[in-house]
Amino acid sequence: MPFHEQQLQFVVWVSQLRGPVLDLLFRFFGLFDSIEAVSLIAAAVTVGFSYRWGIRLSYLIVISYAVNYWLKIIVGWPRPSQEIPGLGMLDFSNNGFPSGGAQMSFVFGALLIYYGKSRLTTIIGVVYILLISFSRIYLGVHFPGDVLGGWTVGFILILLFIRFIEPSEEFLKKQGYWVAFTLSQALPILYMILFPEPLLDTIPSLAFGLGACLSLKYHLYLPPPKTLLIAAFRVLVALVGIFLIYLSWPKDWFSPLEMYLIPLWGSLAASPVCKLLMNLRKRSR
């Protein structure tokens, strides 16, 4: 690892800034590095704002996690918390480079900056990237080089996304429903056969592919919301459904099922439920 001692000393120096308020704040930011958190964001976008962007974001998340998983194995650099016992405020057993939290925050923030095209979205995107990324160093689970590596990978993913997303969508549209459905199931299954260890990378894409294809075929998705209040209601329904799924089974065997049901809820069931609840509200007036 380049500049290993200097990076380790910097992480130790940052750890001396810790206090109750900052600990609570950066532990909260640390939650954004979990698959559960990004699943919540994807579901909120899908149901609350734009089904098209929800599909785009969900597949980008799955690809980002898969790339990060393999880069950690290939590079093999440890975390600072693995070198100094007690330095890490969170417990991770996998390798550190590149930082998955920094990588995913860069993807989200860059999307907001590039497509938002306003001063406000630019500020939000930059602040989001910096806060989530710095939280990885503050919590003692990543070196600065891990963060820079995450930003670099995220930048490459965004460039590829911008270049290929519209041609890919046009190609699938021309091929028809069954080709899109087959690819959405066959590619994750092939990945599971070739690489069975990172199972949680592929289970969400299987579920989301099924839900998205069925929703598109039967027009179950919601149109863009007309008001912010409607969007907030739709997001609330999506998140409540996810929390109910999350709380419904014992944690010792729930992870694979959770990773299937949550994307399926967000891509297939949440939109019809929102439609039903909104129709019931109109009739009750």
Secondary structure, DSSP 8 states (H G I E B T S, - for coil): -TTHHHHHHHHHHHHTT--HHHHHHHHHHHGGGSHHHHHHHHHHHHHHT-HHHHHHHHHHHHHHHHHHHHHHHHH----HHHHSTT--SS---S--SS-HHHHHHHHHHHHHHHHH-SHHHHHHHHHHHHHHHHHHHHTTS--HHHHHHHHHHHHHHHHHHHHHHHHHHHHHHHH-HHHHHHHHHHHHHHHHHH--S-HHHHHHHHHHHHHHHHHHHTT-S----SSHHHHHHHHHHHHHHHHHHHTSS-TTTTHHHHHHHHHHIIIIIHHHHHHHHHHHHHHH-
